[in-house]
């Protein structure tokens, strides 16, 4: 880390490896995990954990704490998120679990939905009021319990009750308080959000300042586009509040773009540049790698989710999970489960040095999801297949 004078200010220059370590530490993947704070502490640290319908080894919001804290029981993960009014679900980077403390800071988005609604569904007169009345009397309820989620057609053919409750969710009158069998469970915000937080008092500038600051803390070091992407803000929104966030301008070697860093992250890197690296498999929706451009810039690793790519055109598989080890992305695996066997349907390794970390990551993931065996079906680098199979067998 070096500092160079730029007029009256000093700009810190970071080597690329140092920026990578800062990003890993800020994402909870370098250094000893904070097990005392647990899943709830991790959620507050990350600021957002993305939800997704796909479940292979587990759902993405379960894989995120597993990658950082180890074999936290899946039931314990769900309980940490959804009991005791510690979190809520709302639109951030995508549909995300968010710390309940951040409810006031999404007022800008709730106002935007109320002022400029974009809906592809008509709503019959009285349907909205009817849903609110039913939730008041009977909630929390799923859309099915509110009268049915669909009209019987395609997935987007929502019932009036589903349209109404989703609209109320966007407006902030209703909150998703948990997922039950992957169905949203809705309740009135006045019951679900602590009274001290249940307000839209903060103006847009204060909301945006907080979310950009939070993104900077969660990312450690980031470009303007990185900061905007974390909570799906517009670039001009970031520009308007960036000077007031406390993030400091830096230059990262090889990035070729202006960047900003969390001063506490810079201090932590200066004080203790080393630390324990996690070896683990990452969900494609993990906030370390959910931004493809950032992932390639930091790790030199090109990755995208291929679940929605036609099968003949997939390169790495349906739900390829990158392998993180030693602070690098060393490969990926497309996993599946058959009974008590974790099946590595397709493995891709960047180097022979990735063999043992992949074997270890597969073995640990298998144990976490209740499998007692691992089977390797295909290794893209065929010459490494015998070594990987042998390494997995050693760990059984």
C-alpha positions as CSV (number, residue, x, y, z in Angstrom):
1,X,0.0,0.0,0.0
2,X,1.5,3.3,-1.1
3,X,0.3,6.9,-0.9
4,X,0.8,9.5,-3.6
5,X,0.1,13.2,-3.4
6,X,-2.6,14.5,-5.7
7,X,-2.9,18.2,-5.2
8,X,-3.8,18.9,-1.6
9,X,-5.1,15.3,-1.1
10,X,-3.4,11.9,-0.8
11,X,-4.5,9.0,-2.9
12,X,-3.7,5.5,-1.7
13,X,-2.4,3.1,-4.3
14,X,-3.2,-0.6,-3.7
15,X,-1.5,-3.5,-5.4
16,X,-4.1,-5.9,-7.0
17,X,-3.3,-8.6,-4.4
18,X,-3.9,-6.2,-1.5
19,X,-7.2,-5.1,-3.0
20,X,-8.2,-8.8,-3.4
21,X,-7.4,-9.5,0.3
22,X,-9.4,-6.4,1.4
23,X,-12.4,-7.7,-0.6
24,X,-12.1,-11.1,0.9
25,X,-11.8,-9.9,4.5
26,X,-14.7,-7.4,4.0
27,X,-16.8,-10.3,2.8
28,X,-16.0,-12.5,5.8
29,X,-13.8,-14.9,3.8
30,X,-10.4,-14.0,5.2
31,X,-9.6,-14.2,8.9
32,X,-11.2,-16.1,11.7
33,X,-14.9,-16.2,11.4
34,X,-17.0,-14.4,14.0
35,X,-18.9,-17.4,15.3
36,X,-20.2,-15.6,18.3
37,X,-22.1,-13.1,16.1
38,X,-23.3,-16.1,14.0
39,X,-25.6,-15.8,11.0
40,X,-27.3,-12.7,12.3
41,X,-24.0,-10.9,12.7
42,X,-22.9,-12.1,9.2
43,X,-26.1,-10.7,7.7
44,X,-25.5,-7.3,9.3
45,X,-21.9,-7.5,8.1
46,X,-22.8,-8.3,4.5
47,X,-25.8,-6.0,4.4
48,X,-27.7,-8.3,2.1
49,X,-28.0,-12.0,1.4
50,X,-29.6,-12.9,-2.0
51,X,-32.5,-15.3,-2.2
52,X,-33.1,-17.6,-5.1
53,X,-35.5,-20.5,-6.0
54,X,-32.7,-22.9,-7.1
55,X,-31.8,-25.5,-4.5
56,X,-29.1,-28.0,-5.3
57,X,-27.0,-28.7,-2.2
58,X,-29.0,-26.1,-0.4
59,X,-30.6,-22.8,-1.2
60,X,-28.3,-19.8,-1.8
61,X,-29.1,-18.0,1.4
62,X,-28.0,-21.1,3.3
63,X,-24.8,-21.5,1.3
64,X,-23.7,-17.9,2.1
65,X,-23.3,-18.4,5.9
66,X,-21.9,-22.0,5.3
67,X,-19.1,-20.6,3.1
68,X,-18.1,-18.2,6.0
69,X,-19.0,-19.9,9.2
70,X,-18.7,-23.6,8.3
71,X,-21.2,-26.3,9.0
72,X,-24.0,-24.2,10.6
73,X,-27.1,-26.3,10.7
74,X,-29.6,-25.4,8.0
75,X,-32.4,-25.1,10.5
76,X,-30.3,-22.8,12.6
77,X,-29.7,-20.6,9.5
78,X,-33.4,-20.3,8.8
79,X,-34.1,-19.6,12.4
80,X,-31.4,-16.9,12.6
81,X,-32.9,-15.1,9.6
82,X,-36.6,-15.3,10.4
83,X,-37.2,-15.4,14.1
84,X,-37.3,-12.5,16.5
85,X,-37.8,-9.7,13.9
86,X,-34.1,-9.7,13.0
87,X,-34.5,-9.4,9.2
88,X,-37.0,-8.8,6.4
89,X,-37.1,-9.6,2.7
90,X,-37.1,-6.8,0.1
91,X,-35.6,-5.7,-3.2
92,X,-31.9,-4.9,-2.9
93,X,-29.3,-6.5,-5.2
94,X,-32.3,-8.8,-6.0
95,X,-34.7,-10.4,-3.6
96,X,-32.6,-10.4,-0.5
97,X,-32.7,-11.0,3.2
98,X,-31.8,-7.7,4.8
99,X,-31.1,-6.7,8.4
100,X,-34.1,-5.2,10.0
101,X,-32.0,-2.2,11.0
102,X,-31.9,-1.2,7.4
103,X,-35.7,-0.9,7.0
104,X,-35.6,2.9,7.3
105,X,-32.9,3.1,4.6
106,X,-35.1,1.5,1.9
107,X,-37.7,4.3,2.3
108,X,-36.4,5.8,-1.0
109,X,-37.3,2.6,-2.8
110,X,-40.7,2.3,-1.2
111,X,-41.5,5.9,-2.2
112,X,-40.3,5.3,-5.7
113,X,-42.7,2.3,-6.0
114,X,-45.6,4.3,-4.7
115,X,-44.9,7.3,-6.9
116,X,-44.1,5.5,-10.1
117,X,-45.5,2.0,-10.0
118,X,-44.7,-0.4,-12.8
119,X,-47.2,-3.2,-12.9
120,X,-48.1,-5.7,-15.6
121,X,-51.2,-6.7,-13.7
122,X,-54.5,-5.0,-13.3
123,X,-56.0,-5.0,-9.8
124,X,-59.8,-5.2,-9.3
125,X,-61.4,-2.5,-7.1
126,X,-61.2,-3.4,-3.4
127,X,-58.7,-6.2,-3.8
128,X,-55.8,-4.3,-2.2
129,X,-58.0,-3.3,0.8
130,X,-59.3,-6.8,1.2
131,X,-55.8,-8.3,1.5
132,X,-54.8,-5.8,4.1
133,X,-58.0,-6.5,6.0
134,X,-57.4,-10.2,5.9
135,X,-53.7,-9.9,7.0
136,X,-54.9,-7.6,9.9
137,X,-57.3,-10.3,11.1
138,X,-55.4,-13.5,10.3
139,X,-51.8,-12.8,9.4
140,X,-49.1,-13.8,8.9
141,X,-50.3,-15.6,5.7
142,X,-49.0,-16.9,2.4
143,X,-50.5,-15.9,-0.9
144,X,-52.2,-19.3,-1.0
145,X,-53.8,-18.6,2.3
146,X,-54.9,-15.2,1.1
147,X,-57.0,-16.8,-1.6
148,X,-54.5,-18.4,-4.0
149,X,-51.4,-17.2,-5.8
150,X,-52.3,-17.9,-9.4
151,X,-55.3,-17.9,-11.6
152,X,-54.4,-21.3,-13.1
153,X,-52.4,-20.1,-16.1
154,X,-48.6,-19.6,-16.5
155,X,-46.5,-18.6,-13.5
156,X,-47.0,-14.9,-14.2
157,X,-50.8,-15.2,-14.2
158,X,-51.2,-14.1,-10.6
159,X,-54.4,-14.0,-8.8
160,X,-55.8,-10.6,-7.6
161,X,-54.7,-11.5,-4.0
162,X,-51.1,-12.2,-5.1
163,X,-51.0,-9.0,-7.1
164,X,-52.4,-7.0,-4.2
165,X,-50.1,-8.4,-1.5
166,X,-47.0,-8.0,-3.7
167,X,-48.0,-4.4,-4.4
168,X,-48.4,-3.9,-0.6
169,X,-44.9,-5.5,-0.1
170,X,-43.3,-3.0,-2.6
171,X,-45.1,-0.1,-0.9
172,X,-43.9,-1.2,2.6
173,X,-47.4,-1.7,4.1
174,X,-46.7,-5.5,4.1
175,X,-43.5,-7.3,4.9
176,X,-42.2,-10.8,4.0
177,X,-41.3,-12.2,7.4
178,X,-40.1,-15.7,6.3
179,X,-40.2,-18.3,3.5
180,X,-42.3,-21.4,4.2
181,X,-41.8,-24.1,1.7
182,X,-40.3,-21.3,-0.4
183,X,-43.6,-19.4,-0.3
184,X,-43.4,-15.9,1.0
185,X,-45.2,-15.4,4.3
186,X,-46.7,-11.9,4.6
187,X,-47.6,-9.8,7.6
188,X,-48.4,-6.1,8.2
189,X,-45.3,-4.0,8.6
190,X,-46.8,-2.5,11.8
191,X,-46.6,-5.9,13.4
192,X,-43.3,-7.1,11.8
193,X,-41.1,-4.1,12.1
194,X,-40.0,-2.7,15.5
195,X,-41.8,0.5,16.2
196,X,-38.5,2.5,16.4
197,X,-37.7,1.5,12.8
198,X,-41.2,1.7,11.3
199,X,-41.0,5.0,9.5
200,X,-40.1,6.5,6.2
201,X,-38.7,9.7,7.8
202,X,-35.3,9.6,6.1
203,X,-35.0,11.5,2.8
204,X,-33.6,9.9,-0.3
205,X,-30.2,11.4,0.1
206,X,-29.8,9.9,3.6
207,X,-31.1,6.5,2.5
208,X,-28.7,6.5,-0.4
209,X,-25.7,7.7,1.6
210,X,-26.2,4.9,4.1
211,X,-26.6,2.2,1.4
212,X,-23.5,3.3,-0.5
213,X,-21.5,3.4,2.7
214,X,-22.8,0.0,3.6
215,X,-21.9,-1.3,0.2
216,X,-18.4,0.1,0.6
217,X,-18.0,-1.6,3.9
218,X,-19.3,-4.9,2.6
219,X,-17.0,-4.8,-0.5
220,X,-14.0,-3.3,1.1
221,X,-12.7,-1.6,-2.1
222,X,-15.0,-0.9,-5.0
223,X,-15.5,1.0,-8.2
224,X,-18.5,3.3,-8.7
225,X,-20.2,0.5,-10.7
226,X,-19.5,-2.0,-7.8
227,X,-21.0,0.3,-5.3
228,X,-24.1,0.9,-7.4
229,X,-24.6,-2.8,-8.1
230,X,-24.6,-4.0,-4.5
231,X,-28.0,-2.6,-3.8
232,X,-29.0,-1.9,-7.4
233,X,-28.7,1.8,-7.3
234,X,-28.1,4.1,-10.3
235,X,-24.7,5.5,-11.0
236,X,-25.9,9.1,-10.5
237,X,-27.4,8.2,-7.2
238,X,-24.0,7.0,-6.0
239,X,-22.3,10.1,-7.4
240,X,-24.7,12.4,-5.4
241,X,-23.8,10.9,-2.0
242,X,-20.3,9.4,-2.4
243,X,-18.5,12.5,-0.9
244,X,-20.6,12.1,2.3
245,X,-20.1,8.4,2.8
246,X,-16.6,8.5,4.4
247,X,-15.3,6.1,1.8
248,X,-11.8,7.2,0.6
249,X,-10.6,7.4,-3.0
250,X,-7.9,4.8,-4.0
251,X,-6.1,3.6,-7.1
252,X,-5.9,-0.2,-7.6
253,X,-3.2,-1.4,-9.9
254,X,-4.6,-3.0,-13.0
255,X,-8.2,-1.9,-12.4
256,X,-8.0,1.1,-14.7
257,X,-11.0,2.7,-13.0
258,X,-11.3,5.0,-10.0
259,X,-12.1,3.2,-6.8
260,X,-13.1,3.9,-3.2
261,X,-12.3,2.0,0.0
262,X,-13.6,1.6,3.5
263,X,-11.0,3.3,5.7
264,X,-11.4,0.6,8.4
265,X,-10.7,-2.1,5.8
266,X,-7.5,-0.3,4.8
267,X,-6.5,0.0,8.4
268,X,-7.2,-3.7,9.0
269,X,-5.1,-4.7,5.9
270,X,-2.2,-2.5,7.1
271,X,-2.3,-3.9,10.6
272,X,-2.7,-7.6,9.7
273,X,-2.2,-8.4,6.0
274,X,-2.4,-12.1,6.5
275,X,-5.1,-14.3,8.0
276,X,-6.9,-17.6,7.6
277,X,-8.4,-18.3,4.2
278,X,-11.5,-20.4,3.9
279,X,-11.6,-23.3,1.4
280,X,-15.2,-23.6,0.3
281,X,-17.7,-23.8,-2.5
282,X,-19.5,-20.6,-3.3
283,X,-23.1,-20.1,-4.4
284,X,-23.2,-18.3,-7.8
285,X,-25.4,-15.8,-5.9
286,X,-22.8,-15.1,-3.2
287,X,-22.1,-11.4,-2.8
288,X,-18.3,-12.1,-3.3
289,X,-19.0,-13.1,-6.9
290,X,-22.5,-12.0,-7.9
291,X,-21.1,-9.2,-10.0
292,X,-19.4,-10.9,-13.0
293,X,-17.3,-7.8,-14.0
294,X,-16.0,-7.4,-10.5
295,X,-15.2,-11.1,-10.1
296,X,-13.2,-11.1,-13.3
297,X,-11.4,-7.9,-12.3
298,X,-10.4,-9.1,-8.8
299,X,-9.9,-12.8,-9.4
300,X,-9.2,-13.1,-13.1
301,X,-12.0,-15.6,-13.1
302,X,-14.9,-15.6,-15.6
303,X,-18.1,-17.1,-14.2
304,X,-21.8,-17.0,-14.9
305,X,-24.8,-19.0,-13.8
306,X,-25.8,-21.3,-16.5
307,X,-29.1,-22.6,-15.0
308,X,-31.1,-20.6,-17.6
309,X,-28.8,-21.5,-20.5
310,X,-30.1,-24.3,-22.7
311,X,-28.3,-27.5,-21.6
312,X,-26.4,-28.1,-24.9
313,X,-24.9,-24.6,-24.6
314,X,-23.7,-24.9,-21.0
315,X,-20.0,-24.9,-20.5
316,X,-19.6,-25.7,-16.7
317,X,-23.1,-27.0,-15.7
318,X,-26.4,-26.1,-14.3
319,X,-25.4,-24.7,-11.0
320,X,-21.6,-24.5,-11.1
321,X,-20.2,-23.5,-7.8
322,X,-16.8,-21.8,-7.8
323,X,-14.1,-23.1,-5.5
324,X,-12.4,-20.6,-3.2
325,X,-9.1,-21.6,-1.6
326,X,-6.1,-19.6,-0.5
327,X,-7.9,-16.4,-1.5
328,X,-8.2,-17.5,-5.2
329,X,-10.9,-19.0,-7.3
330,X,-9.3,-22.3,-8.4
331,X,-12.1,-24.0,-10.3
332,X,-15.8,-25.0,-10.1
333,X,-18.1,-27.9,-9.7
334,X,-21.7,-28.6,-10.8
335,X,-23.1,-30.6,-7.9
336,X,-26.1,-32.8,-7.4
337,X,-27.4,-35.2,-4.7
338,X,-28.5,-38.8,-5.1
339,X,-29.7,-40.1,-1.8
340,X,-26.7,-39.8,0.6
341,X,-24.2,-39.3,-2.2
342,X,-23.0,-35.9,-3.3
343,X,-22.4,-36.2,-7.1
344,X,-19.8,-33.9,-8.7
345,X,-21.4,-34.0,-12.2
346,X,-18.8,-31.8,-13.7
347,X,-15.5,-30.5,-12.2
348,X,-13.3,-27.9,-13.8
349,X,-9.9,-27.1,-12.2
350,X,-7.7,-24.1,-13.0
351,X,-4.5,-26.0,-12.0
352,X,-3.3,-29.3,-10.5
353,X,-2.9,-27.4,-7.2
354,X,-6.7,-27.2,-7.0
355,X,-7.1,-30.9,-6.7
356,X,-6.8,-31.3,-2.9
357,X,-8.7,-28.1,-2.1
358,X,-11.6,-29.3,-4.3
359,X,-11.6,-32.7,-2.6
360,X,-11.7,-31.1,0.8
361,X,-14.5,-28.7,-0.2
362,X,-16.6,-31.5,-1.7
363,X,-16.1,-33.7,1.4
364,X,-17.0,-30.8,3.8
365,X,-20.1,-29.9,1.7
366,X,-21.2,-33.5,1.6
367,X,-21.1,-33.8,5.4
368,X,-22.9,-30.5,5.8
369,X,-25.9,-31.6,3.7
370,X,-26.0,-35.1,5.2
371,X,-24.2,-37.1,2.6
372,X,-21.7,-39.8,3.5
373,X,-20.2,-40.3,0.0
374,X,-18.8,-38.2,-2.9
375,X,-18.8,-39.4,-6.5
376,X,-16.9,-37.7,-9.3
377,X,-18.6,-38.1,-12.6
378,X,-16.5,-35.9,-14.9
379,X,-13.4,-33.8,-14.7
380,X,-12.9,-31.4,-17.6
381,X,-9.1,-31.8,-17.3
382,X,-9.1,-35.6,-17.6
383,X,-5.5,-35.9,-16.6
384,X,-6.5,-34.6,-13.1
385,X,-9.4,-37.0,-12.6
386,X,-7.5,-39.9,-11.0
387,X,-5.8,-37.5,-8.5
388,X,-9.1,-35.9,-7.6
389,X,-10.9,-39.2,-7.1
390,X,-8.0,-40.5,-5.0
391,X,-8.0,-37.3,-2.9
392,X,-11.7,-37.6,-2.2
393,X,-11.3,-41.3,-1.3
394,X,-8.6,-40.4,1.2
395,X,-11.0,-38.0,3.0
396,X,-13.9,-40.5,3.1
